């Protein structure tokens, strides 16, 4: 069984970001999750070579359809472990093809935001979070996201997870705009075993698209800095490009023995 390599993603000042564990083999593609990996958090099963990379994202054996930090972890792995500088490299994921790369600034990838439409009622969502809601939208289908823009900072926000699970299958994205233009973000998906994600690129893509629509003069063409206010914290940098969003984040390989030893398996 391939040795796992650990990658930190979306870290920065006062932010730990996400940590992913990558199992890579050139071929064949992974058809199922090995039993030894069922207890590994934020696992990426990666295969293929340049021009035909594939990745599956799992959290404790549970499939994850979209994973922005996982995309950047793959870009960092290609750059540092496979010794290939990825420039708009194609990665096949459960959500479709993603273009990713690694340049002089950081790892990056492009993603297409989901279709957004207005909320039917803000009243329920205001009651759910007990905070003033400025506006919001649905993102994608009933199993995707709902986004709320709040009128107050997010650091003290407390979510009624039970109510969210009972009344909606959508993961919840909440944002708050600072005067500087920086955007605070938090992401909750208790329906899918993720009480609060540390740093999520997929949710930030939806936020960037919302900001472009609501505040085009400020966010349509300029870079957007998103600070994820989870307990771990994350630093994300995005820019809108017509139908796509560019997502950047700092990455660091941490594949020393002290870190990988607990996930180091061999073929029986």
Number of C-alpha atoms within 10 A of each C-alpha: 14 14 17 23 24 24 22 22 30 30 22 16 8 10 19 19 26 22 23 25 26 24 19 22 16 12 10 8 16 17 8 8 15 11 8 14 21 14 14 17 16 22 29 28 24 24 20 18 14 15 12 11 19 24 23 25 24 24 18 13 18 17 15 17 12 19 22 24 31 28 28 29 31 28 29 29 25 20 18 14 12 12 10 14 16 22 16 16 19 18 25 18 19 14 11 10 15 18 18 24 24 24 12 5 9 15 26 28 27 24 22 17 21 16 12 19 13 13 15 10 10 17 10 11 19 15 13 16 18 13 16 16 20 13 14 25 22 21 27 16 13 12 12 16 24 26 25 25 21 20 15 16 16 19 13 8 13 11 15 12 16 11 12 20 15 9 9 14 18 23 24 23 22 22 27 22 18 12 7 7 14 15 22 23 27 27 24 23 20 19 17 14 12 13 14 19 22 24 33 25 28 19 27 29 24 25 27 26 26 23 21 17 13 13 10 13 11 13 20 20 13 14 17 22 19 25 23 29 24 21 15 16 22 30 25 24 20 24 22 24 15 10 10 16 20 19 28 27 25 22 24 16 17 16 16 10 11 8 13 16 12 10 19 15 14 9 6 4
